[in-house]
Amino acid sequence: MGTSDLDVQTPAFQAWTRAMEWPLMAVAVLFGVVYAYQVLAEPQGALLLATRVVSLLCWLVFAIDYVVRLWLATNRRRWFVRNILSLLVVTLPMLRPLRLVRLLTLFTVFQRAAGTALRGRVVTYAAVTTTLLVFVASLAVFDAERYAPGALITTYGEAVWWACVTITTVGYGDAYPVTMEGRCIAVGMMICGIALVGTVTATIASWLVERVTSEEEAGQAATTAHIQLLADKIDRLEGLLSQAAADGQPRGTSRGEIVT
């Protein structure tokens, strides 16, 4: 939720949002670790039960946060419509890996490192978002595909390769999901890839325009300085000529008489 949306909410909503920001990020990190362990290590017995309990507790925290935000929102209907993805993440099991997107709020601290330039913040967020999406999507598609009949993505390395190829819109076609869940993840990655390419292209275009504009402004400034310097020299020359003419004029004779 953007700052403008937060500003128009009730004080209770704002207080809850600020109070839960870091706890939610901590829960997202914990969920990410547990989810990665579940997918990659495939725990059994007591470890499996423990990871499921932790995942359930994480889900409960996000569900409570969603319900409280909805209840405290100034316009509940508008907030509900604008936060459909949050509802889907809470309710649909296949979208639960997207809880890791909560980690994106952690990277607001990178704004200071990126500086005040909008392009610096865009590059930082694009890099962080891409890395996080590749990590989440590779885990999710690997979990969905590895035991499916006819699956082409059977190792985590292949899943990471597929995620990188998909999000960059390259699409070699050597690996692709065969399950419905995997294909849904692929659609999400394709959409994110298009947005990523657009962001990178716009950033490069902005940089080029800024460089060209800076060079043009520098050239214009140099030309203006040269013109001003010439004007100053002409003024000084006119002054010297006037002084020389005055020094050479006989006393009692006007300048008009000399000209005549």
Buried (B, 14 or more C-beta within 10 A) or exposed (E): BEEEBEEEBEEEBBEBBEEBBEEBBEBBBBBBEBBBBBBEEEBEEEEEEEBEEBBEEBBEBBBEBBEBBBEBBEEEEEBBEBBEEBBEBBEEEBBBBBBBBBBBBBBEEBEEEBEEEEBBBBBBBBBBBBEBBBBBBBBBBBBBBBEBEEBBBBEBEBBBBBBBBBBBEEEEEEBBBBBEBBBBBBEBBBEBBEEBEEBBEEBEEBEEEEEEEEEEEEEEEEEEEEEEEEEEEEEEEEEEEEEEEEEEEEEEEEEEEEEE
